[in-house]
Every structure is written in structure tokens, then in C-alpha cells.
Amino acid sequence: MTETQLEALLYENRHFTPAEEFSSQANVQSSDIYTEASDDRLGFWAKQSERLTWFKPWTQVLDWKPPFAQWFVDGKLNAAYNCVDRHLNSWRRNKAAIIFEGEGGDSRVLTYQDLYREVSKFANVLKSLGIKKGDRVTIYLPMIPEAAIAMLACARLGAPHSVIFGGFSAESLKDRILDAQAKVLITADGSFRKGNIVPLKANADNALQGVDCIEHVVVVNRTGHKVTMLEGRDVWYHDAMQKAAMACPVETMDAEDILFILYTSGTTGKPKGVVHTTGGYMVGVTTTHDWVFDLKEDDVYWCTADVGWITGHSYIVYGPLANGATILMYEGTPDYPAKDRYWEIIEKYSVTILYTAPTAIRTFMKWGTSYPEGRNISSLRLLGTVGEPINPEAWMWYHKHIGGERCPIVDTWWQTETGMIMMTPLPGVTKTKPGSCTIPFPGINVEVVDQSGNSVPKGSGGFLVIREPWPAMLRTVYNDPDRYIKTYWNNFEENYFTGDGAKWDDDGYFWLLGRVDDVINVSGHRIGTAEVESALVDYPLVAEAACIGKDHAVKGQAVVCFVTVKEGIEVIDGFVDELKGHVSSKIGSIARPDDIYLTAELPKTRSGKIMRRLLRDIAEGRALGDVSTLADAAVLDFLKRKYGDES
Ligand code: WTA
């Protein structure tokens, strides 16, 4: 974000007070909850834990040995039981749990009773394939009900799942399978994307070459195209389900047993396996889902994320289902078969709550108002955003054209690591300001600090840290506690470092300014610059690569790379496209660079560090800042002459 944009944000003084009509029916109606929670933070979370069904009560709310936390010590529970079984004792068993809409318009509804049957049966399938408590299962599926069923079946057995977004490449899948040493992989023949088929099973077959840990692959038949099944290793989901028994006892899990591992990008090349455990995570996501989205029994709640991301874990599967909500799950993209697909779905199912990403909103803005106007979307009563900072114009557009100026907007800040929403308005009580995620959720302590960890005065900016442990916090990096400590706890001692920069204003409202580490946020997806660089240097002709995030009007940021080729190499036409394709095939198409600039050298400091700030200035066509530390000024001259005026 540039200084000018930042200044504009801080002069943003529009604000919206919750409407009386909304407040008077809201799940939280009084702002007293903020002080109550901060006066007795642990008491607050202890009270929230009553939302769950525990097989054995916990004895201590928090055991904090920085930076290792245990929440709800000694408590026993099961996440799948909380999301499914416990709803069967009431009329809710006949309530829709999942409404599924396929890309091509096919649809399915699973009641809680249906979900119970499918989850139990699939847990038995996993058992028959040798899965028991503690074994890891990798899930590589499209956005179909089987994804939620597979996650919950793992949770039922106490087998940590690792869900890999279906857009990731075979190689990314392989790295993550190996890191988790998973025993079973669950995938599909393919997934539909804009009328084409993404060959998930073929990707999985490639990923599994040379992998010993996977004993079986379960394949869901989604697209029906021909795939190869390896005798003895691969089984069809529907075949196995047909033979599976209904009854499957629930495993009793400790509050601190792992519920799942989710890989996310960081500052080094290798993605980290963020570990979430059962008790605290479930308390965190259930509480926030209820209060932030003001959930009511008859809501139709739609979160447009993919289950492959944390948003899908916390706010499609675990939070909503533990709350007994009706969730909508959509397989496809917003523009297939037409650009009004989202509004068509909202009209079709009378969706009441929509939770999406700023990048999607900016795309809708670009397409114009005729698409939402052509559908009846008046069922909507609350809107949410997540994943990246939302610019005030996009917020206002969302408010006006989607929310009909009546729906509160919750801009929710959080991370894979936080597991749960950390900053957000409470829609019935918190005044909102377009572009700000407002203030921390009750019981959460977030601050903006300077380099030494001291709080900065209101009105200024710095690093965003979390002062105290919270229930859904990550517990460690899978098999790498050192990395957990180094990444999150080394900068500000006992404060968790988020990797984000932020300002807070005179009202104590937070304004997120994006990452301050080497992570790029493209359309709400985290991409490590080091990952892209290592994919590029893996290409035989490439000598060195530097990757940066460039401001982008729709995606928030775009991946831009500077590349030098090995000596004596003559670059031919099409080389840049070839390199872009190489990055897609190594990581996944979300990491495909928008631009690759070929250069004779990269600008480096005298100590050999690549000067990314300069590269960003060049890519964004800005006047160059301080270059006094640059080792060879000629490099810069060259880059500027070649690319500086293009953007
Ligand atoms: C960014 C997604 C501004 C932030 C849940 C964070 C946001 C990263 C917001 C985490 C928001 C997420 N406003 N920035 N409302 N929400 N971010 O792990 O930079 O995929 O650190 O989790 O997204 O991305 P992740």
C-alpha cells in the first residue's frame, strides 16, 4: 500500500452505526461484552466453552508456558460429535446441514441425519483402510459435500486431516503429503472449473510417485472422466461406502489432540504445517461464528471460500456445523456460466448471510451493477469479508449494491495461524468504518507496536502483535517447534507476531496495511516469495530470481518476478511464458506471475541482500527511494531504463 493510499484511509471518516432494527434482534446487543471479557479473559472463554458438548469437563482454562499454550486442560471431546451427532437429539436432525450447488447447477441437500450417516460410514471406510487415531489423512478434493464429510470422518476417528486446496499442483501436494507422512489420500477423479475438468486424480498419481507413506487412495467420482486406478492401492468412494457399516463409535479426544494440520506459506521456501488442536479451536470458531455472523436458526449461511483454506475449515465446516447452521457449499466460480452466478445462487436458496473476499467484491464492481440488480438478493441480511484489506470504495459498493444499504458488514481480520476471527465488528453493537476491521473480538488482545514491542500511540502505525494467547491459536508447526518459535515468537518475546503491519486510529480502530514479511497476498491467498523464487531457479536456464508483490486493482497484489539467466544463455521468444507456466506447474496456478522481467543482474545491498523495496518501486513505476546501500548502481539504471516506465 502506498503512503497516499494510507493517508486516504486515515482520512476515511465515514462511519455506520448498527441500525436499531438489526441491533434489537442481534445475538450480542450490548457493548458491555468487551469490558466483561477484558476484565476476566479466562472467565470469558471458560463461559464460551459451554457451547460445546464435552465428554469430560476440563480442569484448567489455560496452561501458558510461552510460547506453548494448552487450553481447556484435561477436557475430552470430539469435534465431529459436536458438529453432527449432538444435533440429532432435536428437531435439528431434519434440518439442512449442507446445501450443495454444483458448478453445472446440480444440487444436493444433506440434513444433519444424512450428514451423520455419511460421516459415520466414511469413518468406517477409513478404518477399513487402516486409519486409526493419530494417523494423518490428506484430502485433495473439489468443493463438494464429500470434502466436509471426509474432514468430519477424520475428526470422528481422531485422525488429523491435512486438506490441500484443489488448485495446488502435484508437486505441492507431494511435499505436503510427505511432510505429514499421511497414510491415506482422499481425492476425486476431477473437479469442474468453468466447464473444464481439473484432473485431480492424475495430479495425485503424479504426486504419489516415489511416495511410500500413502497406503491407499480413495477416489470420489465427480466428473466421471476416465482415470487410472491402481489395483490394491486405489478404491472408489462409492464402492467402499456401499459396503460400509453405519455405526461408528466416536473417538474420545483430548482438548489438545491435533484436529488438523493446514499448510500455509511463510518467509522460507517450505510451507509450514500449522497445527490446530481440538478444544480451544472448537470453542474459538463456534463462538465467533455465532456472534460475528449473528447466526439464527433459519439462516442460510454462505461462505464462498474453498475448504482448502483456513476460512473453509473454520467457517464452512467446524464453526457453522457445531452451531447447527445450514451452510451453502458452491463448487464453482462467480462467472460460470455467467457473471451473475453468485446472485443467482442467493436468489435460488434465499441466502441470508454472505461471507466472501474483497478481491471478489472488486471483481463484481468491475463487472457492474446490472448482474446483482438482475436477481432478487433481498434475502441477504448480513455481509462479511476476509482475506485482505478491503478498500473503502469496495466496502461502500458492497454495502450499497449487495447489502441494499441495510446489511451490516463484518470485515474480519484473522489468519491460518489464529484459527478464528480475531478482529471484527460485532454487527449489533460495533460502529463500522469502511476499510477498517474495527476492533478485537471480546477476549482477544491485539496491539500495534514499534520495533521494540512498545505500543505505539493511537494515530500511528507499526507491527501487529497479539498480546495474549487465545483459544484457537496454532499450537506449533508440525514436527518443527523451532520454526514455530522463530517465525512467530522471536520478534516480540511473548507476543505473537502476525507478519502484518497496521495503524490504529484515535478511536482505537485497526487499519491493516498488508504483510511486512516476504508473503504476498494475491486475491486473499498467501504466497511466499521464497516459494516462487525457488520454483524459478529450479528451471534449468535460470540463475537467480527475486519475487515481489505489486499493487493490483482487483487481486490486491500480483506476483512480479525479476529473473537473471545463466551465463551464455540466449533467451528466445516465449521464454517468459514458459517460465510462468513452470511456476504454475510447480506450485499451482494461484502463484503464476503476472509479469516476469529479465534482467542482467538483481539489485543487491553490499551484504548481498536483494533489495526488494527497489524492485517494488520499479514494478509500480514509482520514483526510487534510498539507494545508498546498493552495491552496483548500474544495475538499477539498467532496470529502470528497461522496465521503469512500463507500468
Ligand atoms: C490478510 C485468512 C486485512 C492478513 C483468514 C493476514 C487481512 C493474512 C484480513 C492471513 C482483513 C486476512 N483485513 N487483511 N480482514 N483478513 N488478511 O492465513 O495479511 O490465508 O496476515 O488467513 O491475510 O491469510 P490466511
Boltz pocket constraint, residues with backbone or C-beta under 6 A from the ligand:
constraints:
  - pocket:
      binder: B
      contacts: [[A, 264], [A, 309], [A, 310], [A, 311], [A, 385], [A, 386], [A, 387], [A, 388], [A, 389], [A, 390], [A, 411], [A, 412], [A, 413], [A, 414], [A, 415], [A, 416], [A, 417], [A, 423], [A, 437], [A, 498], [A, 499], [A, 500], [A, 512], [A, 514], [A, 515], [A, 521], [A, 524], [A, 525], [A, 526]]
      max_distance: 6.0
